[in-house]
C-alpha cells in the first residue's frame, strides 16, 4: 500500500469524524439581536463554504457544512420573544440588576442559548440564574447555589 493512499484514507476518516454539533432540547427563544446573529452566521458560513468548495478543501467543507446544518436548524426552530413593554416581572429579553447580601451588584441580560455570553453580561434563559429570576419583580429574592440575590432593577435592554 502506498503511503499517499494511507494519508488520503486517514484524511477521509478525519473528515467523517467531524460529528454533529449538539442541538439543545430547550425552546429556542431568541431576541431580535439573537435572530440577527443567527442570520449573520448563516450568511458567513455560506460564503466560507463557497470558498472551500472552490479550493476543494474537503475538511473545511465538512466542518462548515456541519456548522451550516446546526445554524439552519437553530434558525428553523427560533422563536422571537420580545418582553412586554413596561413589564414589572423578569422576562426573557430583559435586563436584570441583582444585588447580593454583601452589596455586590451584577447586571444580566436574559437571552437565547446561542446569544448568551456571560463575559459580556448576557446569560441563557435556561441557566440556573435566569430560571431563578423569571417571574420575580424588584425587591424579590432569587436563590442560586445557596446564595440569595435581590432584584434591584429591571430594564427592557
Buried (B, 14 or more C-beta within 10 A) or exposed (E): EEEEEEEEEEEEEEBEEBEEEEEEEEBBBBBEBBBEBBEEBBEEBEEBBEEBBEEEEBEBBBBBBBBBBBBBBBBEEBEEBEBEEEEEBBBBBBBBBBBEEEEEEBBBBBBBBBBBEEEEBBBBBBBEBBBBBBEBEBEBEBEBEEEEBBBEEBEEB
